[in-house]
Amino acid sequence: MDWILAMAGLGVGALVGLTGVGGGSLMTPFLLFYGIPPAVAVGTDLAYAAIAKSLGVWLRHKARSIDWRTAVLLMCGSLPAAAIVILSMKAFALETELFGTIITRLLAVSLVLTSLTVLGQHWLQGVRTDLPEIRGRTGLTVLAGVVLGTLVTLSSVGSGAIGTALLLLLYPRWSSARVVGTDLAYAVPLTATAAFGHLWLGNVNPGYVFSLVIGAIPGMYIGTRMGLRLPEALVRTVLGVLLFGVGVSLLWK
């Protein structure tokens, strides 16, 4: 077992438990800085996320905070999109260096968007009850799934903060618990599908995944307990600034 990766899983798991976001947004950049090739970093993080978030879905289902109809609509868009991305990656077989550059740049842009979403989420939660109901939400929800499926499969980032923000806009009358639960419910099958695709492409390191999961389980427990004591606005601000800094640093890398 790689103890450095286990400690990384502990730290990122704590942040996810603390804020509900930040898994792929922090883990994939860490794996890149650790020297792991971009494609393997994305695939390994997706496999780790699929396992680590499964417990959260079970807990949310027991608490009845998941809108399964909406989660299925998101899956109808995100799962085919993930499959198409994986097949395209296999068909085009880009050169390793070029593919790595594309992933790194996409990841950087995704991190900047995620950081802005995290920083603006408090404002969005405050004004969303004033937003009018959107017509044609079924089609828009499927389309949101397509966007998220593409983004997550290519960069492993987006299923948390960006997915939550889209649900807040599409369903402004929902409670925060329902938004988070539904976002988590579609994210697990999406990350699992993308992870299996990357495994097929040879982009997943099972040893790395094991080390990350071993650290993430206690990390999520610690983060959840800490979240009861620390101001959420402060934690989200720090996380948003951190994600923005990591995204900019990757753009300049």
Secondary structure per residue as TSV (DSSP state, phi and psi in degrees):
chain	resnum	aa	ss	phi	psi
A	1	M	-	360.0	139.4
A	2	D	-	-88.8	109.3
A	3	W	H	-70.2	-28.1
A	4	I	H	-65.8	-42.9
A	5	L	H	-67.7	-35.9
A	6	A	H	-62.7	-40.6
A	7	M	H	-68.0	-35.1
A	8	A	H	-64.1	-41.5
A	9	G	H	-61.8	-38.1
A	10	L	H	-62.2	-48.5
A	11	G	H	-66.3	-46.7
A	12	V	H	-68.4	-38.9
A	13	G	H	-59.8	-39.0
A	14	A	H	-64.3	-40.8
A	15	L	H	-66.5	-38.6
A	16	V	H	-65.1	-43.4
A	17	G	H	-64.4	-31.4
A	18	L	H	-76.9	-40.3
A	19	T	H	-118.8	-19.8
A	20	G	S	88.2	-8.9
A	21	V	-	-135.6	173.4
A	22	G	-	106.2	-1.7
A	23	G	H	-61.5	-73.9
A	24	G	H	-66.0	-29.9
A	25	S	H	-63.1	-29.4
A	26	L	H	-106.2	-35.2
A	27	M	H	-68.9	-45.9
A	28	T	H	-62.1	-46.8
A	29	P	H	-58.7	-38.7
A	30	F	H	-62.1	-43.7
A	31	L	H	-62.7	-35.9
A	32	L	H	-65.0	-47.2
A	33	F	H	-66.5	-24.0
A	34	Y	T	-75.9	-10.2
A	35	G	T	101.9	8.7
A	36	I	-	-84.0	135.0
A	37	P	-	-55.8	146.4
A	38	P	H	-52.7	-48.2
A	39	A	H	-62.9	-40.7
A	40	V	H	-69.1	-35.6
A	41	A	H	-62.5	-45.2
A	42	V	H	-65.2	-49.5
A	43	G	H	-62.1	-42.3
A	44	T	H	-65.9	-41.3
A	45	D	H	-65.5	-38.6
A	46	L	H	-63.1	-43.0
A	47	A	H	-63.7	-42.8
A	48	Y	H	-62.5	-43.0
A	49	A	H	-66.1	-39.6
A	50	A	H	-60.5	-39.3
A	51	I	H	-75.1	-46.7
A	52	A	H	-65.9	-34.0
A	53	K	H	-85.8	-11.2
A	54	S	H	-61.4	-38.4
A	55	L	H	-62.2	-38.9
A	56	G	H	-62.8	-38.9
A	57	V	H	-63.4	-43.0
A	58	W	H	-61.6	-43.9
A	59	L	H	-66.2	-41.8
A	60	R	H	-66.7	-36.6
A	61	H	H	-64.7	-42.1
A	62	K	H	-63.1	-34.5
A	63	A	T	-82.8	-0.9
A	64	R	T	56.4	42.0
A	65	S	-	-111.0	25.3
A	66	I	-	-119.3	129.4
A	67	D	-	-93.1	96.9
A	68	W	H	-68.0	-29.7
A	69	R	H	-61.7	-47.2
A	70	T	H	-67.0	-38.5
A	71	A	H	-60.7	-40.0
A	72	V	H	-67.1	-38.7
A	73	L	H	-61.6	-42.3
A	74	L	H	-63.1	-39.1
A	75	M	H	-64.9	-36.8
A	76	C	H	-60.5	-28.9
A	77	G	H	-92.4	-41.2
A	78	S	H	-77.8	-38.2
A	79	L	H	-68.4	-47.8
A	80	P	H	-61.0	-37.4
A	81	A	H	-62.2	-42.2
A	82	A	H	-62.4	-42.8
A	83	A	H	-63.7	-41.9
A	84	I	H	-64.6	-40.8
A	85	V	H	-62.5	-45.8
A	86	I	H	-61.4	-46.7
A	87	L	H	-63.5	-36.9
A	88	S	H	-66.1	-40.6
A	89	M	H	-60.9	-39.5
A	90	K	H	-69.4	-41.9
A	91	A	H	-69.3	-43.4
A	92	F	H	-80.3	-26.5
A	93	A	-	43.1	60.5
A	94	L	-	-63.0	153.9
A	95	E	-	-60.4	145.3
A	96	T	H	-54.7	-45.1
A	97	E	H	-66.9	-43.8
A	98	L	H	-65.5	-43.5
A	99	F	H	-62.2	-41.0
A	100	G	H	-62.7	-39.4
A	101	T	H	-65.4	-43.2
A	102	I	H	-60.9	-46.8
A	103	I	H	-63.0	-44.1
A	104	T	H	-62.9	-42.7
A	105	R	H	-66.7	-43.6
A	106	L	H	-63.4	-40.5
A	107	L	H	-61.7	-42.3
A	108	A	H	-61.6	-46.0
A	109	V	H	-63.6	-41.3
A	110	S	H	-62.0	-38.6
A	111	L	H	-66.4	-41.5
A	112	V	H	-64.0	-43.9
A	113	L	H	-62.8	-41.1
A	114	T	H	-64.3	-41.5
A	115	S	H	-62.4	-41.6
A	116	L	H	-65.9	-36.2
A	117	T	H	-65.5	-44.2
A	118	V	H	-62.9	-45.2
A	119	L	H	-66.8	-30.9
A	120	G	H	-96.4	0.1
A	121	Q	H	-67.2	-36.1
A	122	H	H	-62.6	-42.9
A	123	W	H	-64.0	-42.0
A	124	L	H	-63.8	-40.3
A	125	Q	H	-65.0	-30.3
A	126	G	H	-74.8	-31.7
A	127	V	H	-102.4	-9.4
A	128	R	G	-64.7	-29.4
A	129	T	G	-68.0	-18.1
A	130	D	G	-89.0	-8.1
A	131	L	S	-76.0	142.5
A	132	P	-	-73.6	154.7
A	133	E	-	-65.2	134.8
A	134	I	-	-89.5	131.1
A	135	R	T	-81.1	155.3
A	136	G	T	66.5	34.5
A	137	R	H	-68.2	-25.5
A	138	T	H	-60.5	-50.9
A	139	G	H	-65.7	-39.8
A	140	L	H	-66.9	-33.9
A	141	T	H	-66.9	-42.5
A	142	V	H	-63.4	-42.0
A	143	L	H	-63.3	-40.4
A	144	A	H	-60.5	-37.4
A	145	G	H	-63.4	-39.3
A	146	V	H	-61.3	-46.8
A	147	V	H	-61.9	-47.0
A	148	L	H	-67.0	-39.4
A	149	G	H	-62.3	-41.3
A	150	T	H	-65.8	-47.6
A	151	L	H	-63.8	-46.1
A	152	V	H	-66.4	-41.4
A	153	T	H	-66.5	-35.1
A	154	L	H	-82.6	-32.5
A	155	S	H	-125.6	-12.1
A	156	S	S	69.4	6.1
A	157	V	-	-112.3	141.5
A	158	G	S	129.1	-24.6
A	159	S	T	-70.4	-19.9
A	160	G	T	-91.7	-83.8
A	161	A	H	-66.0	-46.9
A	162	I	H	-68.2	-41.6
A	163	G	H	-61.1	-42.5
A	164	T	H	-63.3	-42.8
A	165	A	H	-62.0	-41.3
A	166	L	H	-64.7	-39.5
A	167	L	H	-66.9	-36.8
A	168	L	H	-62.5	-36.7
A	169	L	H	-75.5	-40.2
A	170	L	H	-76.1	-31.9
A	171	Y	-	-129.7	69.1
A	172	P	T	-66.1	-16.2
A	173	R	T	-88.2	-6.2
A	174	W	S	-72.5	152.9
A	175	S	-	-75.5	160.0
A	176	S	H	-61.8	-38.2
A	177	A	H	-62.1	-40.3
A	178	R	H	-67.8	-39.0
A	179	V	H	-63.0	-50.2
A	180	V	H	-64.1	-43.2
A	181	G	H	-63.1	-43.4
A	182	T	H	-67.7	-39.8
A	183	D	H	-61.4	-41.9
A	184	L	H	-67.5	-37.1
A	185	A	H	-64.2	-39.1
A	186	Y	H	-81.1	-27.2
A	187	A	H	-67.6	-35.1
A	188	V	H	-65.2	-52.1
A	189	P	H	-63.5	-31.2
A	190	L	H	-66.1	-50.9
A	191	T	H	-65.2	-33.1
A	192	A	H	-66.8	-43.5
A	193	T	H	-62.7	-46.4
A	194	A	H	-64.3	-37.5
A	195	A	H	-65.5	-43.1
A	196	F	H	-63.6	-37.0
A	197	G	H	-63.7	-44.0
A	198	H	H	-68.4	-31.9
A	199	L	H	-63.4	-41.4
A	200	W	H	-62.3	-34.2
A	201	L	H	-81.4	-7.9
A	202	G	T	84.9	24.1
A	203	N	-	-104.3	15.0
A	204	V	-	-120.8	130.2
A	205	N	-	-104.7	105.1
A	206	P	H	-58.3	-34.6
A	207	G	H	-63.9	-41.6
A	208	Y	H	-63.7	-42.7
A	209	V	H	-59.9	-44.9
A	210	F	H	-59.4	-46.2
A	211	S	H	-62.7	-42.0
A	212	L	H	-65.2	-42.7
A	213	V	H	-66.0	-40.3
A	214	I	H	-58.2	-39.1
A	215	G	H	-79.3	-32.6
A	216	A	H	-69.4	-35.1
A	217	I	H	-60.4	-55.1
A	218	P	H	-67.6	-29.3
A	219	G	H	-62.8	-42.9
A	220	M	H	-64.8	-37.0
A	221	Y	H	-64.9	-46.3
A	222	I	H	-62.3	-44.5
A	223	G	H	-63.4	-40.0
A	224	T	H	-62.9	-41.4
A	225	R	H	-66.7	-40.9
A	226	M	H	-65.4	-32.6
A	227	G	H	-62.6	-20.7
A	228	L	T	-76.7	-13.8
A	229	R	T	-114.7	-29.4
A	230	L	S	-94.5	145.2
A	231	P	-	-63.5	125.8
A	232	E	H	-62.4	-37.9
A	233	A	H	-62.0	-40.5
A	234	L	H	-65.2	-45.9
A	235	V	H	-63.5	-43.0
A	236	R	H	-67.6	-34.5
A	237	T	H	-64.8	-46.5
A	238	V	H	-61.4	-44.1
A	239	L	H	-63.7	-43.3
A	240	G	H	-61.8	-43.9
A	241	V	H	-64.4	-40.7
A	242	L	H	-62.5	-45.9
A	243	L	H	-63.8	-39.2
A	244	F	H	-62.7	-43.9
A	245	G	H	-63.0	-41.5
A	246	V	H	-65.7	-41.2
A	247	G	H	-63.0	-44.8
A	248	V	H	-64.6	-40.2
A	249	S	H	-63.8	-35.8
A	250	L	H	-69.9	-34.5
A	251	L	H	-64.2	-33.8
A	252	W	H	-88.3	-8.2
A	253	K	-	-67.2	360.0
